[in-house]
Amino acid sequence: MRGAATVFSALLFTSVAAISALAQQGAMSPYQDEQDGVSAGGNWVAFRSEDKMTAAKKVRFELLANNYFREDPDSKPRVELICSNGKYEYADFNPGTRLGRPDYPGFWGQPKMEVMVRIDGSHDHKGWNWVRGRFLAMDKGTIRGMIGAEVFNVELRTRSGPQIAEFSPAGLNLDEVRKSCDLTPHKP
């Protein structure tokens, strides 16, 4: 009887480990017409879709942060890189919580928030467009630096004060990004 319990425990442990490994390979898409995500290397997940009206082939690369912000421990900050028909379209930083107020208006009047960005050993201040208090539109230069980096951190103001989102972008399949987005890494 004891041997059967040991075998059952071993099988249960193996099953849980296998399910956990599969969960790390991809993710379910939150969008209706998007395929579930597959690993794009490292901590990145790629989601594919096709526009029903234009037949444009879209790819959304997503990178989740290693940490949570104190306002919402259920939602990690994330970076989303969106490409269509082999070309880069845009990238967003979603903090997973409400942003603080914007800092200043941009050239065309859109609200902007100043963030500090660390890419490997260098850091810089960026003015990203503040979009409805929910996410920030990132610049292409930061994306090019991040996709080839080992460390990527973003310091920004949330409703409860300054916080830092910590990412590990290493391991991204750069050939896939070049094919899907026509982007190559660039050191800051």
Secondary structure, 3 states (H helix, E strand, C coil): CHHHHHHHHHHHHHHHHHHHHHHHHEECCCCCCECCEEECCCCEEEEEEECCCCCCEEEEEEEECCCCECCECCCCCEEEEEEECCEEEEEEEECCCCECCCCEECCCCCEEEEEEEEECCEEEEEEEEEECCCEEECCHHHHHHHCCCCCEEEEEEECCEEEEEEECCCCCCHHHHHHHHCCCCCCC
